Amino acid sequence: MGFWALNLDTFIMSLLLGAVFMLVFYSAAKIAVSGIPSGLQNFCEWAVEFIDTSVRGSFSSKNNMVAPLALTIFFWVFSMNLMDLLPIDYVPHLMTALGVPFFKVVPSTDPNATFGMAIGVFLLVLFYSVKMKGFGGFVGELTLQPFGKFGLPVNLLLEGVNLIAKPISLALRLFGNMYAGEMIFILIALMGSTWVGFTFGGVTLFGSQILLSLGWAIFHILIVTLQAFIFMTLTVVYMDMAHQEHH
């Protein structure tokens, strides 16, 4: 594949889900009224208020870009994660019939997608760190904290590792949780392939598959939402740290 390989399934699904998110909120904005709101307007207003409250609790500086960024991240990541609740073989089988084998329908189970988003957040953090503190202040933060100028090598090592760990942990946390969830769905689905007729073992495995699929799907709704919220919250926290000046 090589370093410059492009996973088209991840790329297409990410763009498609992002377009759906923008279309939903654009439609709500077009039909917005001051009287009794529609269900779509009510949902979008609730979502904006929820994100705004979350941002105010984690971001102490002034930046009008952070709340829209948080809203976009939450619903984009949430929509990607939500694809994990689709039957694991329906979309791939459909795409195979259309001549596209091995189609991955959940972008957040691809580390290329999670690292791409995490690197984007990381670049924003670097940009605002330099913008708010100046290049000298940013370098000073990396080299003079926490042990002062006499501990410069140790400071650089500690702060450098702390800085690099942010995008790595952000990407791997989302990827690991969603990939593990998908693997569990696949393992549960494999139980159904052991059907050998109306024997005690066959009926037990088939019934267990149905119960486990339902239980894990219900529990996975929480994971899908929680992982999107964590990605959004950590992004806001990192942006807040980028705006804070250490003395």
N, C-alpha and C positions, 0 to 999 in steps of 0.2 A: 504493500500500500504506500509506504513512504510518508514522510513528515507532512507533505503538502496534499495528501489525500483528502477528499471532501466526502463526508458521509451524507449522501443526498437525502436519505430517509430522514435523518435528524434535521438537516437543513430545511427541507420542505415542510415537515411537520411543525417545526419551530416558527417558520414564517406564517404558515396557515393559522396556527393558534394565536399568534400575535395579531394577525389581521382580524380574526374573529373577536378578540378582546377589544380592539380599537373600534370595530364596527358596532359592537353592542353599546359601548359608552357614547359613541358618536350618535347613534340612533336615539339614545336616552336624552342627549343634549338637544337634539332637534325637536323632540316632542315634549320637552319640559314645559310645564305650566305652573303658574303661581297658586292655582287652586288645589283641587284634589288630584294628587299625582297618580300616574298609572303604576302598575306593578313594576315595570322596568325602571321607571324614574325613581320609584321608592327604593328599589334595590341599589341602584347606582349612587343615590344620595347617602344611603346607609353605608355603602362601601367607602365612599370618599370621607365621610365623617369618622368611620372606624380607623382608616389609615391616618387621617389627620390627627386624631387623638393619640395613636401609637407613636407618631413622629414627634409630637409635642412632648411626650414622656421620655423620649430617648435623645432628642436633638435640642441642644440648648442655645445654639447660635442662630443666625439669621441667614437663610438661603432659600429662596423661593423654588429652587429646583429639586430640593430633597423630597418633599411630599409627592410630587408627580412621579419622581423616580421610584419611590417606595410603592406607590400604587401600581405602576407598571410592572415592577419586579414581582410583587405579590401575585397579581392575577396572571401574569405570563408563566411564572413557575407553577402556580396552582393548576392552570390549564394543561401544562405539560404533564404534571404528576397525575392529573385526573384521567389521562389516557390509560393508565395502568388498570383502571376498573373495567375497561372493555374486555370482552372475551379474548384470551391471549392468541387464539388462532384465526379468528374471523378476518381481521384486516390483513394479516400476512397471507392467508389463503386467497383472499380476493386479489391482492396485489400480485401474487404468483400467477393467478389465472390471467392477469393483464400483462404478464411478461416481466414482472419486477420481483425476483425472488429475494428472500432474506430481508424483508422490510421490517424495520424496527419502529413501532408506533409510539413508543414512549421516549421522547427526546432526553429527558432527565436521567435515563438509565445509560446514556452514552456520556463517558467522561469528557469527550470533546465539547459537548454542549455545556456541561456544568463548569468546566475550566474556562470556556469562552466567556460565560457570564461573570465568573469570579475575576478573571483578568480585566474585564471591562470595569468592574467595581474598583479593582486595585489601581487601575490607571486614573480613575476619578479621585481616589484617595490621594495618590501622589500629586495630581494636579492641584487639588485644593490645599494640600499640605504646603506646597511651594508658594501658592498664591497668597495664602493667609499669613504664613510665617516668613516668607522670603526664602530664597535659596540658602542663604547663610543660616537662617533660623532652622531650616529643615535639616541641614547638615549638622548643625550644632546639636539638635535634638538626637541625632543618631550617634554622635561621637562624645557628647558630654553628659548624657544621662545613663545610668543613675549615679555614677561614681566620680563625676567631675573630670577635669582635664587630665589628671594623673592616671585615670583608669581608661584612657581612650581606646586601647585595643579591646579590652573586655566590654566596654560600652558598645563599640561598633559591632562586636560579635553578638551580644545579647539583643540589641535593638534591631540589627539586621535580620537575625533569625525570627524575631517577633514580627517584623514587617513582612517577610516572605511567607511566614506561616499563615497569615490572614487569608490570602486567596487560595492557598492549598487546602486549608481546613474548610473554607467556605465551599469549595468545589467537591471535595471528597465526602463531606457530610451529606450533601444532597444526593450525590451519585450512590454512595454506599447504602443509604436507607432505601432509595427507590429500586436499586438493582437487587437488593436482598428481598424486597417485597415481591418483585417480579419473579425471582427464583422460587419463592414459596408458592406463588400462583401456579407456576409450571409443575412443581412437585405434586401439588394437589391435583392438577389436571391429569398427571400421569397415573394417578390412582384409578381413573376411569378407564384407562387402556388395559387394565388387568381383568376386565370383565370376561368371565369364562362361562357364562350362563347362570341359570337360577340355582346356584349352589350357595351354601352358607357364606363361604369366603367371598364369592363374587358379589352377592347382595350386600354384605357388610362393607366391602370396599367401595362399592358404588354409592351406598347411602352415606358413608363417611365422607366421600368426596363432596357430595352436595352440601352436607352440614358444614364441613370445613371451608368450602368455597364461600358460602354465605357468611359465616362468622369472620373469616379473614377479610372479605370485602368490606364488611361493616367497620371492622377495626381499621382497615387501610384508609378509609375516608378520613379518619383522624390523622393518620400519618401524612397523607397527601396535603392536608391543610396545615398541619404543624410544620412540615418541612418548608413550605412556601413562606409561612410566617417567620420562621427562624432565619431563612435567607434574607428576607426583607429587613428584619430587626437588626441583624448583624451588619448589614449594609449601612443602615442609618447610624448605628453605633460607631462604625469605622469612619463614616463621614463626620460625625461629631468629634471624634478624636483628631481628625485632620484639621478641624477648625479651632481646636484648643491650642493655646500657646503655653508651653512649659517655661517656668521662670527658674 
